Amino acid sequence: MQTERKANINQIKKNEITLIKDQTLNSKDVCNILQCSISTLDKMCMKNKIQYFKVGGVNSKRIFKLSEVERIL
């Protein structure tokens, strides 16, 4: 019983790590992490160097996954 509980706790911890890596960031956050300007981030996006998502339409804000930003580092 106790071994099963430990296995469940370990699985929950793994799931939490996955959730943390899939957190989303806005452009300002990404620039702070990468220590770059918005224009540099714009260029990286245009050259497909970093993946991003737009929710809502053409003029919506870019959303980045934390795991994608970590890949760049």
PyMOL Python script that loads the backbone (N, CA, C, O; Angstrom):
from pymol import cmd

cmd.read_pdbstr("""\
ATOM      1  N   MET A   1       0.816  -1.201   0.000  1.00  0.00           N
ATOM      2  CA  MET A   1       0.000   0.000   0.000  1.00  0.00           C
ATOM      3  C   MET A   1       0.857   1.262   0.000  1.00  0.00           C
ATOM      4  O   MET A   1       0.599   2.201  -0.753  1.00  0.00           O
ATOM      5  N   GLN A   2       1.894   1.272   0.865  1.00  0.00           N
ATOM      6  CA  GLN A   2       2.746   2.450   0.955  1.00  0.00           C
ATOM      7  C   GLN A   2       3.582   2.617  -0.323  1.00  0.00           C
ATOM      8  O   GLN A   2       3.825   3.740  -0.763  1.00  0.00           O
ATOM      9  N   THR A   3       4.013   1.515  -0.907  1.00  0.00           N
ATOM     10  CA  THR A   3       4.770   1.570  -2.156  1.00  0.00           C
ATOM     11  C   THR A   3       3.907   2.145  -3.269  1.00  0.00           C
ATOM     12  O   THR A   3       4.380   2.916  -4.104  1.00  0.00           O
ATOM     13  N   GLU A   4       2.640   1.761  -3.269  1.00  0.00           N
ATOM     14  CA  GLU A   4       1.708   2.274  -4.272  1.00  0.00           C
ATOM     15  C   GLU A   4       1.511   3.785  -4.107  1.00  0.00           C
ATOM     16  O   GLU A   4       1.434   4.514  -5.096  1.00  0.00           O
ATOM     17  N   ARG A   5       1.432   4.242  -2.881  1.00  0.00           N
ATOM     18  CA  ARG A   5       1.290   5.680  -2.628  1.00  0.00           C
ATOM     19  C   ARG A   5       2.516   6.442  -3.115  1.00  0.00           C
ATOM     20  O   ARG A   5       2.396   7.509  -3.716  1.00  0.00           O
ATOM     21  N   LYS A   6       3.704   5.882  -2.848  1.00  0.00           N
ATOM     22  CA  LYS A   6       4.939   6.542  -3.307  1.00  0.00           C
ATOM     23  C   LYS A   6       4.968   6.618  -4.829  1.00  0.00           C
ATOM     24  O   LYS A   6       5.396   7.623  -5.397  1.00  0.00           O
ATOM     25  N   ALA A   7       4.511   5.556  -5.489  1.00  0.00           N
ATOM     26  CA  ALA A   7       4.461   5.551  -6.955  1.00  0.00           C
ATOM     27  C   ALA A   7       3.496   6.620  -7.452  1.00  0.00           C
ATOM     28  O   ALA A   7       3.780   7.303  -8.436  1.00  0.00           O
ATOM     29  N   ASN A   8       2.360   6.771  -6.779  1.00  0.00           N
ATOM     30  CA  ASN A   8       1.387   7.795  -7.159  1.00  0.00           C
ATOM     31  C   ASN A   8       1.961   9.193  -6.958  1.00  0.00           C
ATOM     32  O   ASN A   8       1.764  10.075  -7.793  1.00  0.00           O
ATOM     33  N   ILE A   9       2.662   9.390  -5.862  1.00  0.00           N
ATOM     34  CA  ILE A   9       3.280  10.697  -5.588  1.00  0.00           C
ATOM     35  C   ILE A   9       4.322  11.014  -6.654  1.00  0.00           C
ATOM     36  O   ILE A   9       4.383  12.142  -7.143  1.00  0.00           O
ATOM     37  N   ASN A  10       5.137  10.034  -7.015  1.00  0.00           N
ATOM     38  CA  ASN A  10       6.142  10.247  -8.064  1.00  0.00           C
ATOM     39  C   ASN A  10       5.495  10.591  -9.393  1.00  0.00           C
ATOM     40  O   ASN A  10       5.998  11.441 -10.128  1.00  0.00           O
ATOM     41  N   GLN A  11       4.382   9.936  -9.708  1.00  0.00           N
ATOM     42  CA  GLN A  11       3.669  10.229 -10.961  1.00  0.00           C
ATOM     43  C   GLN A  11       3.106  11.643 -10.936  1.00  0.00           C
ATOM     44  O   GLN A  11       3.170  12.355 -11.939  1.00  0.00           O
ATOM     45  N   ILE A  12       2.558  12.052  -9.804  1.00  0.00           N
ATOM     46  CA  ILE A  12       2.029  13.415  -9.677  1.00  0.00           C
ATOM     47  C   ILE A  12       3.153  14.428  -9.868  1.00  0.00           C
ATOM     48  O   ILE A  12       2.961  15.436 -10.547  1.00  0.00           O
ATOM     49  N   LYS A  13       4.315  14.180  -9.284  1.00  0.00           N
ATOM     50  CA  LYS A  13       5.456  15.091  -9.432  1.00  0.00           C
ATOM     51  C   LYS A  13       5.875  15.196 -10.892  1.00  0.00           C
ATOM     52  O   LYS A  13       6.180  16.288 -11.371  1.00  0.00           O
ATOM     53  N   LYS A  14       5.894  14.069 -11.605  1.00  0.00           N
ATOM     54  CA  LYS A  14       6.242  14.088 -13.026  1.00  0.00           C
ATOM     55  C   LYS A  14       5.224  14.902 -13.816  1.00  0.00           C
ATOM     56  O   LYS A  14       5.588  15.665 -14.711  1.00  0.00           O
ATOM     57  N   ASN A  15       3.940  14.734 -13.479  1.00  0.00           N
ATOM     58  CA  ASN A  15       2.888  15.495 -14.158  1.00  0.00           C
ATOM     59  C   ASN A  15       3.033  16.979 -13.883  1.00  0.00           C
ATOM     60  O   ASN A  15       2.829  17.794 -14.782  1.00  0.00           O
ATOM     61  N   GLU A  16       3.384  17.349 -12.650  1.00  0.00           N
ATOM     62  CA  GLU A  16       3.576  18.756 -12.305  1.00  0.00           C
ATOM     63  C   GLU A  16       4.734  19.348 -13.097  1.00  0.00           C
ATOM     64  O   GLU A  16       4.651  20.486 -13.557  1.00  0.00           O
ATOM     65  N   ILE A  17       5.803  18.594 -13.258  1.00  0.00           N
ATOM     66  CA  ILE A  17       6.948  19.084 -14.039  1.00  0.00           C
ATOM     67  C   ILE A  17       6.526  19.311 -15.482  1.00  0.00           C
ATOM     68  O   ILE A  17       6.906  20.312 -16.090  1.00  0.00           O
ATOM     69  N   THR A  18       5.743  18.388 -16.037  1.00  0.00           N
ATOM     70  CA  THR A  18       5.253  18.552 -17.407  1.00  0.00           C
ATOM     71  C   THR A  18       4.387  19.794 -17.519  1.00  0.00           C
ATOM     72  O   THR A  18       4.515  20.552 -18.482  1.00  0.00           O
ATOM     73  N   LEU A  19       3.508  20.015 -16.551  1.00  0.00           N
ATOM     74  CA  LEU A  19       2.655  21.199 -16.574  1.00  0.00           C
ATOM     75  C   LEU A  19       3.471  22.475 -16.496  1.00  0.00           C
ATOM     76  O   LEU A  19       3.176  23.448 -17.191  1.00  0.00           O
ATOM     77  N   ILE A  20       4.488  22.479 -15.659  1.00  0.00           N
ATOM     78  CA  ILE A  20       5.335  23.661 -15.527  1.00  0.00           C
ATOM     79  C   ILE A  20       6.025  23.959 -16.848  1.00  0.00           C
ATOM     80  O   ILE A  20       6.119  25.121 -17.243  1.00  0.00           O
ATOM     81  N   LYS A  21       6.508  22.933 -17.537  1.00  0.00           N
ATOM     82  CA  LYS A  21       7.188  23.151 -18.811  1.00  0.00           C
ATOM     83  C   LYS A  21       6.235  23.642 -19.890  1.00  0.00           C
ATOM     84  O   LYS A  21       6.666  24.274 -20.854  1.00  0.00           O
ATOM     85  N   ASP A  22       4.949  23.360 -19.742  1.00  0.00           N
ATOM     86  CA  ASP A  22       3.979  23.779 -20.737  1.00  0.00           C
ATOM     87  C   ASP A  22       3.297  25.100 -20.370  1.00  0.00           C
ATOM     88  O   ASP A  22       2.282  25.466 -20.962  1.00  0.00           O
ATOM     89  N   GLN A  23       3.853  25.804 -19.401  1.00  0.00           N
ATOM     90  CA  GLN A  23       3.313  27.117 -19.087  1.00  0.00           C
ATOM     91  C   GLN A  23       3.514  28.031 -20.282  1.00  0.00           C
ATOM     92  O   GLN A  23       4.423  27.835 -21.088  1.00  0.00           O
ATOM     93  N   THR A  24       2.656  29.027 -20.382  1.00  0.00           N
ATOM     94  CA  THR A  24       2.767  29.958 -21.498  1.00  0.00           C
ATOM     95  C   THR A  24       3.319  31.298 -21.038  1.00  0.00           C
ATOM     96  O   THR A  24       3.153  31.703 -19.887  1.00  0.00           O
ATOM     97  N   LEU A  25       3.973  31.968 -21.964  1.00  0.00           N
ATOM     98  CA  LEU A  25       4.605  33.257 -21.696  1.00  0.00           C
ATOM     99  C   LEU A  25       4.203  34.244 -22.783  1.00  0.00           C
ATOM    100  O   LEU A  25       3.908  33.849 -23.911  1.00  0.00           O
ATOM    101  N   ASN A  26       4.191  35.513 -22.446  1.00  0.00           N
ATOM    102  CA  ASN A  26       3.965  36.528 -23.473  1.00  0.00           C
ATOM    103  C   ASN A  26       5.314  37.018 -24.016  1.00  0.00           C
ATOM    104  O   ASN A  26       6.367  36.587 -23.547  1.00  0.00           O
ATOM    105  N   SER A  27       5.279  37.904 -24.987  1.00  0.00           N
ATOM    106  CA  SER A  27       6.511  38.373 -25.635  1.00  0.00           C
ATOM    107  C   SER A  27       7.453  39.059 -24.657  1.00  0.00           C
ATOM    108  O   SER A  27       8.667  38.866 -24.717  1.00  0.00           O
ATOM    109  N   LYS A  28       6.899  39.851 -23.767  1.00  0.00           N
ATOM    110  CA  LYS A  28       7.733  40.573 -22.797  1.00  0.00           C
ATOM    111  C   LYS A  28       8.480  39.593 -21.887  1.00  0.00           C
ATOM    112  O   LYS A  28       9.666  39.774 -21.610  1.00  0.00           O
ATOM    113  N   ASP A  29       7.781  38.562 -21.430  1.00  0.00           N
ATOM    114  CA  ASP A  29       8.409  37.545 -20.584  1.00  0.00           C
ATOM    115  C   ASP A  29       9.543  36.838 -21.328  1.00  0.00           C
ATOM    116  O   ASP A  29      10.620  36.618 -20.775  1.00  0.00           O
ATOM    117  N   VAL A  30       9.287  36.491 -22.578  1.00  0.00           N
ATOM    118  CA  VAL A  30      10.293  35.791 -23.389  1.00  0.00           C
ATOM    119  C   VAL A  30      11.515  36.679 -23.589  1.00  0.00           C
ATOM    120  O   VAL A  30      12.647  36.205 -23.497  1.00  0.00           O
ATOM    121  N   CYS A  31      11.298  37.944 -23.857  1.00  0.00           N
ATOM    122  CA  CYS A  31      12.418  38.875 -24.025  1.00  0.00           C
ATOM    123  C   CYS A  31      13.248  38.981 -22.750  1.00  0.00           C
ATOM    124  O   CYS A  31      14.475  39.059 -22.806  1.00  0.00           O
ATOM    125  N   ASN A  32      12.579  38.985 -21.612  1.00  0.00           N
ATOM    126  CA  ASN A  32      13.305  39.029 -20.341  1.00  0.00           C
ATOM    127  C   ASN A  32      14.145  37.777 -20.133  1.00  0.00           C
ATOM    128  O   ASN A  32      15.283  37.857 -19.671  1.00  0.00           O
ATOM    129  N   ILE A  33      13.592  36.636 -20.470  1.00  0.00           N
ATOM    130  CA  ILE A  33      14.318  35.380 -20.300  1.00  0.00           C
ATOM    131  C   ILE A  33      15.495  35.288 -21.261  1.00  0.00           C
ATOM    132  O   ILE A  33      16.599  34.912 -20.866  1.00  0.00           O
ATOM    133  N   LEU A  34      15.257  35.632 -22.525  1.00  0.00           N
ATOM    134  CA  LEU A  34      16.307  35.536 -23.551  1.00  0.00           C
ATOM    135  C   LEU A  34      17.235  36.745 -23.562  1.00  0.00           C
ATOM    136  O   LEU A  34      18.253  36.750 -24.255  1.00  0.00           O
ATOM    137  N   GLN A  35      16.879  37.765 -22.795  1.00  0.00           N
ATOM    138  CA  GLN A  35      17.641  39.013 -22.749  1.00  0.00           C
ATOM    139  C   GLN A  35      17.824  39.589 -24.148  1.00  0.00           C
ATOM    140  O   GLN A  35      18.938  39.851 -24.600  1.00  0.00           O
ATOM    141  N   CYS A  36      16.696  39.775 -24.808  1.00  0.00           N
ATOM    142  CA  CYS A  36      16.700  40.345 -26.148  1.00  0.00           C
ATOM    143  C   CYS A  36      15.593  41.391 -26.243  1.00  0.00           C
ATOM    144  O   CYS A  36      14.745  41.493 -25.357  1.00  0.00           O
ATOM    145  N   SER A  37      15.611  42.154 -27.310  1.00  0.00           N
ATOM    146  CA  SER A  37      14.592  43.180 -27.531  1.00  0.00           C
ATOM    147  C   SER A  37      13.378  42.569 -28.231  1.00  0.00           C
ATOM    148  O   SER A  37      13.436  41.455 -28.750  1.00  0.00           O
ATOM    149  N   ILE A  38      12.296  43.315 -28.231  1.00  0.00           N
ATOM    150  CA  ILE A  38      11.081  42.871 -28.933  1.00  0.00           C
ATOM    151  C   ILE A  38      11.375  42.708 -30.429  1.00  0.00           C
ATOM    152  O   ILE A  38      10.902  41.760 -31.055  1.00  0.00           O
ATOM    153  N   SER A  39      12.150  43.625 -30.995  1.00  0.00           N
ATOM    154  CA  SER A  39      12.446  43.525 -32.433  1.00  0.00           C
ATOM    155  C   SER A  39      13.263  42.270 -32.745  1.00  0.00           C
ATOM    156  O   SER A  39      13.073  41.658 -33.796  1.00  0.00           O
ATOM    157  N   THR A  40      14.163  41.883 -31.851  1.00  0.00           N
ATOM    158  CA  THR A  40      14.921  40.646 -32.050  1.00  0.00           C
ATOM    159  C   THR A  40      13.991  39.439 -31.967  1.00  0.00           C
ATOM    160  O   THR A  40      14.107  38.503 -32.758  1.00  0.00           O
ATOM    161  N   LEU A  41      13.079  39.466 -31.016  1.00  0.00           N
ATOM    162  CA  LEU A  41      12.103  38.381 -30.903  1.00  0.00           C
ATOM    163  C   LEU A  41      11.216  38.329 -32.148  1.00  0.00           C
ATOM    164  O   LEU A  41      10.891  37.244 -32.631  1.00  0.00           O
ATOM    165  N   ASP A  42      10.825  39.492 -32.670  1.00  0.00           N
ATOM    166  CA  ASP A  42      10.044  39.550 -33.911  1.00  0.00           C
ATOM    167  C   ASP A  42      10.795  38.855 -35.045  1.00  0.00           C
ATOM    168  O   ASP A  42      10.210  38.074 -35.795  1.00  0.00           O
ATOM    169  N   LYS A  43      12.073  39.136 -35.166  1.00  0.00           N
ATOM    170  CA  LYS A  43      12.892  38.524 -36.226  1.00  0.00           C
ATOM    171  C   LYS A  43      12.994  37.018 -36.039  1.00  0.00           C
ATOM    172  O   LYS A  43      12.922  36.254 -37.002  1.00  0.00           O
ATOM    173  N   MET A  44      13.165  36.595 -34.774  1.00  0.00           N
ATOM    174  CA  MET A  44      13.235  35.158 -34.503  1.00  0.00           C
ATOM    175  C   MET A  44      11.938  34.468 -34.906  1.00  0.00           C
ATOM    176  O   MET A  44      11.960  33.360 -35.443  1.00  0.00           O
ATOM    177  N   CYS A  45      10.815  35.118 -34.648  1.00  0.00           N
ATOM    178  CA  CYS A  45       9.515  34.557 -35.025  1.00  0.00           C
ATOM    179  C   CYS A  45       9.356  34.509 -36.545  1.00  0.00           C
ATOM    180  O   CYS A  45       8.879  33.513 -37.089  1.00  0.00           O
ATOM    181  N   MET A  46       9.750  35.570 -37.222  1.00  0.00           N
ATOM    182  CA  MET A  46       9.625  35.612 -38.687  1.00  0.00           C
ATOM    183  C   MET A  46      10.493  34.561 -39.358  1.00  0.00           C
ATOM    184  O   MET A  46      10.130  34.035 -40.411  1.00  0.00           O
ATOM    185  N   LYS A  47      11.642  34.247 -38.757  1.00  0.00           N
ATOM    186  CA  LYS A  47      12.558  33.253 -39.316  1.00  0.00           C
ATOM    187  C   LYS A  47      12.274  31.842 -38.787  1.00  0.00           C
ATOM    188  O   LYS A  47      13.039  30.909 -39.033  1.00  0.00           O
ATOM    189  N   ASN A  48      11.163  31.703 -38.059  1.00  0.00           N
ATOM    190  CA  ASN A  48      10.758  30.411 -37.483  1.00  0.00           C
ATOM    191  C   ASN A  48      11.821  29.806 -36.573  1.00  0.00           C
ATOM    192  O   ASN A  48      11.969  28.585 -36.515  1.00  0.00           O
ATOM    193  N   LYS A  49      12.554  30.647 -35.869  1.00  0.00           N
ATOM    194  CA  LYS A  49      13.561  30.182 -34.916  1.00  0.00           C
ATOM    195  C   LYS A  49      12.921  29.780 -33.593  1.00  0.00           C
ATOM    196  O   LYS A  49      13.492  29.004 -32.826  1.00  0.00           O
ATOM    197  N   ILE A  50      11.727  30.316 -33.333  1.00  0.00           N
ATOM    198  CA  ILE A  50      10.994  30.004 -32.112  1.00  0.00           C
ATOM    199  C   ILE A  50       9.510  29.877 -32.456  1.00  0.00           C
ATOM    200  O   ILE A  50       8.955  30.701 -33.182  1.00  0.00           O
ATOM    201  N   GLN A  51       8.888  28.845 -31.929  1.00  0.00           N
ATOM    202  CA  GLN A  51       7.463  28.633 -32.194  1.00  0.00           C
ATOM    203  C   GLN A  51       6.627  29.500 -31.278  1.00  0.00           C
ATOM    204  O   GLN A  51       6.992  29.744 -30.127  1.00  0.00           O
ATOM    205  N   TYR A  52       5.516  29.959 -31.792  1.00  0.00           N
ATOM    206  CA  TYR A  52       4.574  30.740 -30.997  1.00  0.00           C
ATOM    207  C   TYR A  52       3.162  30.475 -31.497  1.00  0.00           C
ATOM    208  O   TYR A  52       2.960  29.884 -32.558  1.00  0.00           O
ATOM    209  N   PHE A  53       2.207  30.918 -30.724  1.00  0.00           N
ATOM    210  CA  PHE A  53       0.799  30.742 -31.068  1.00  0.00           C
ATOM    211  C   PHE A  53       0.096  32.074 -30.954  1.00  0.00           C
ATOM    212  O   PHE A  53       0.462  32.921 -30.140  1.00  0.00           O
ATOM    213  N   LYS A  54      -0.914  32.247 -31.778  1.00  0.00           N
ATOM    214  CA  LYS A  54      -1.773  33.429 -31.680  1.00  0.00           C
ATOM    215  C   LYS A  54      -3.184  32.942 -31.418  1.00  0.00           C
ATOM    216  O   LYS A  54      -3.730  32.131 -32.167  1.00  0.00           O
ATOM    217  N   VAL A  55      -3.756  33.443 -30.357  1.00  0.00           N
ATOM    218  CA  VAL A  55      -5.109  33.048 -29.994  1.00  0.00           C
ATOM    219  C   VAL A  55      -6.015  34.242 -30.223  1.00  0.00           C
ATOM    220  O   VAL A  55      -5.835  35.286 -29.595  1.00  0.00           O
ATOM    221  N   GLY A  56      -6.977  34.104 -31.105  1.00  0.00           N
ATOM    222  CA  GLY A  56      -7.964  35.157 -31.283  1.00  0.00           C
ATOM    223  C   GLY A  56      -7.962  35.830 -32.639  1.00  0.00           C
ATOM    224  O   GLY A  56      -8.973  36.429 -33.006  1.00  0.00           O
ATOM    225  N   GLY A  57      -6.910  35.767 -33.384  1.00  0.00           N
ATOM    226  CA  GLY A  57      -6.929  36.392 -34.696  1.00  0.00           C
ATOM    227  C   GLY A  57      -5.602  37.019 -35.077  1.00  0.00           C
ATOM    228  O   GLY A  57      -4.584  36.817 -34.415  1.00  0.00           O
ATOM    229  N   VAL A  58      -5.635  37.779 -36.152  1.00  0.00           N
ATOM    230  CA  VAL A  58      -4.419  38.350 -36.737  1.00  0.00           C
ATOM    231  C   VAL A  58      -3.734  39.331 -35.797  1.00  0.00           C
ATOM    232  O   VAL A  58      -2.510  39.294 -35.667  1.00  0.00           O
ATOM    233  N   ASN A  59      -4.481  40.199 -35.144  1.00  0.00           N
ATOM    234  CA  ASN A  59      -3.890  41.226 -34.296  1.00  0.00           C
ATOM    235  C   ASN A  59      -3.750  40.807 -32.831  1.00  0.00           C
ATOM    236  O   ASN A  59      -3.545  41.648 -31.956  1.00  0.00           O
ATOM    237  N   SER A  60      -3.862  39.514 -32.573  1.00  0.00           N
ATOM    238  CA  SER A  60      -3.767  39.045 -31.188  1.00  0.00           C
ATOM    239  C   SER A  60      -2.299  38.932 -30.763  1.00  0.00           C
ATOM    240  O   SER A  60      -1.391  38.979 -31.593  1.00  0.00           O
ATOM    241  N   LYS A  61      -2.095  38.785 -29.479  1.00  0.00           N
ATOM    242  CA  LYS A  61      -0.742  38.685 -28.929  1.00  0.00           C
ATOM    243  C   LYS A  61      -0.166  37.302 -29.189  1.00  0.00           C
ATOM    244  O   LYS A  61      -0.896  36.319 -29.319  1.00  0.00           O
ATOM    245  N   ARG A  62       1.156  37.248 -29.262  1.00  0.00           N
ATOM    246  CA  ARG A  62       1.844  35.970 -29.408  1.00  0.00           C
ATOM    247  C   ARG A  62       1.964  35.313 -28.037  1.00  0.00           C
ATOM    248  O   ARG A  62       2.200  35.979 -27.029  1.00  0.00           O
ATOM    249  N   ILE A  63       1.800  34.010 -28.020  1.00  0.00           N
ATOM    250  CA  ILE A  63       1.934  33.209 -26.820  1.00  0.00           C
ATOM    251  C   ILE A  63       3.027  32.171 -27.086  1.00  0.00           C
ATOM    252  O   ILE A  63       3.041  31.527 -28.135  1.00  0.00           O
ATOM    253  N   PHE A  64       3.935  32.017 -26.131  1.00  0.00           N
ATOM    254  CA  PHE A  64       5.049  31.084 -26.261  1.00  0.00           C
ATOM    255  C   PHE A  64       4.968  30.047 -25.152  1.00  0.00           C
ATOM    256  O   PHE A  64       4.549  30.361 -24.038  1.00  0.00           O
ATOM    257  N   LYS A  65       5.362  28.821 -25.445  1.00  0.00           N
ATOM    258  CA  LYS A  65       5.465  27.783 -24.415  1.00  0.00           C
ATOM    259  C   LYS A  65       6.816  27.917 -23.737  1.00  0.00           C
ATOM    260  O   LYS A  65       7.824  28.188 -24.390  1.00  0.00           O
ATOM    261  N   LEU A  66       6.834  27.729 -22.445  1.00  0.00           N
ATOM    262  CA  LEU A  66       8.081  27.792 -21.688  1.00  0.00           C
ATOM    263  C   LEU A  66       9.071  26.756 -22.209  1.00  0.00           C
ATOM    264  O   LEU A  66      10.267  27.035 -22.296  1.00  0.00           O
ATOM    265  N   SER A  67       8.590  25.571 -22.553  1.00  0.00           N
ATOM    266  CA  SER A  67       9.470  24.531 -23.069  1.00  0.00           C
ATOM    267  C   SER A  67      10.148  24.950 -24.375  1.00  0.00           C
ATOM    268  O   SER A  67      11.288  24.562 -24.630  1.00  0.00           O
ATOM    269  N   GLU A  68       9.467  25.729 -25.195  1.00  0.00           N
ATOM    270  CA  GLU A  68      10.047  26.231 -26.443  1.00  0.00           C
ATOM    271  C   GLU A  68      11.143  27.260 -26.165  1.00  0.00           C
ATOM    272  O   GLU A  68      12.183  27.269 -26.824  1.00  0.00           O
ATOM    273  N   VAL A  69      10.897  28.115 -25.192  1.00  0.00           N
ATOM    274  CA  VAL A  69      11.899  29.120 -24.818  1.00  0.00           C
ATOM    275  C   VAL A  69      13.138  28.416 -24.240  1.00  0.00           C
ATOM    276  O   VAL A  69      14.267  28.812 -24.530  1.00  0.00           O
ATOM    277  N   GLU A  70      12.926  27.384 -23.432  1.00  0.00           N
ATOM    278  CA  GLU A  70      14.048  26.627 -22.888  1.00  0.00           C
ATOM    279  C   GLU A  70      14.868  25.969 -23.992  1.00  0.00           C
ATOM    280  O   GLU A  70      16.087  25.843 -23.878  1.00  0.00           O
ATOM    281  N   ARG A  71      14.193  25.551 -25.061  1.00  0.00           N
ATOM    282  CA  ARG A  71      14.900  24.922 -26.193  1.00  0.00           C
ATOM    283  C   ARG A  71      15.880  25.904 -26.830  1.00  0.00           C
ATOM    284  O   ARG A  71      16.962  25.517 -27.272  1.00  0.00           O
ATOM    285  N   ILE A  72      15.492  27.171 -26.873  1.00  0.00           N
ATOM    286  CA  ILE A  72      16.343  28.215 -27.458  1.00  0.00           C
ATOM    287  C   ILE A  72      17.586  28.441 -26.611  1.00  0.00           C
ATOM    288  O   ILE A  72      18.671  28.701 -27.131  1.00  0.00           O
ATOM    289  N   LEU A  73      17.412  28.337 -25.305  1.00  0.00           N
ATOM    290  CA  LEU A  73      18.541  28.561 -24.397  1.00  0.00           C
ATOM    291  C   LEU A  73      19.544  27.460 -24.582  1.00  0.00           C
ATOM    292  O   LEU A  73      20.578  27.448 -23.915  1.00  0.00           O
TER     293      LEU A  73
END
""", "prot")
cmd.dss("prot")
cmd.show_as("cartoon", "prot")
cmd.util.cbc("prot")
cmd.orient("prot")
